[in-house]
Amino acid sequence: MKTYVGGQRAVSVDEFIELALGTPLELWLGEPGESAEERAARLDAARDILADDPAIFDAVTQLAVDVLGTHAPALLNVTVLDRSRTGRGRASGRAVAA
């Protein structure tokens, strides 16, 4: 399956995100080993982009929610533990074998 964003083909997840955002992913996440000056310049550029297009924050947030909901639903599910199987909450306080 081929994925296109705005008429351009994305061949990796990073390229898909970059095309969807319109900016390189590294701009928002940084890069390993960046200096304090590089980080300051990156954050300054990111602030300029957000100032020029305030709606990008909502678009990025929605993209993150969509990606998590589609590709990692297990991360969003909460499982309630059955305490009755462990013996907790029982008057005797003894564990019950399952």
N, C-alpha and C positions, 0 to 999 in steps of 0.2 A: 504494500500500500504506500502510495506517495502522499506527502503532506505539503500543501501549498498555503502560504499566508500572503495575502496581497499580491498574488501572481508570482511569488518567488517560492521555489522549492526549498523546504527545510529537510536536511538529511540527518539531523541529530536533534536531540531534545534541546540542547543549548541554542542551536540555530532557530528552532521553533520559538523558543522564548524570546530570543533577540528580535525576531521578526514581529512577534506579537506585541512586544513592548515598544519597538522602534528605537531601542537603545541597546548597547551591549550589556549583557548580564553583569560583567565585571564592574560596571559603573555603580551598581547598587550593592554588590556583595564584596567588592574589593578583590585583591589578588594576594596570594601568599607572598610574604616577604616585602610588601610595599613599605616604603619609608614614610615617616611622618609627613614630609612635604607632599609626597604622592597622594597620601590619604587625604590631606587637606585640600589638594587640588581636585581630587575625585569628588569629595563631598561638596565642594563649591560648585562644580559642574552639575551635580545632581540637584542642588538647591536651585540653580538657574533653570534647569529643565522643569522642575516642579512649579517654579514661579511663572514660567511661560505657559505651562499647560497644567493647571491645578486638577483637571479631571483625570490625569494619568494615575494619580494615587488610587482613585476608585477603580480604574480599569485594572491596575496591577493587583489590587486586593481581590477583585472578582476573578481574575485569571488564576490566582493562587487557590481560591476556594474551588473553582471548577476542576483544576488539576488534582487537588487532593481528593475531591469527591469522586472523580472518575478513576484515578489510578491508585488511590490508597484508602479505600473505604474502611478497611480494617483499623486504620488509625483513628477514625472518627467514631467507631462503635465503642460503647461502654458496656461491659459485662458486669452484672450484679452477681456477687459471690453468694452462694447458698451456705449460710453459716450453720444451718441445721446439720449439715454433713460433718462439720468439724467438731461438734459438741459444744460450741460456744453458745452461751445463752441458756443452757440447760441447768436445771437446779443442781444436778449431781456434779457438773463440771467435768465429767469423764468424756473422753472422746469416743465416738461411735465408729467402728470400722465400716467402711463402705463395701 
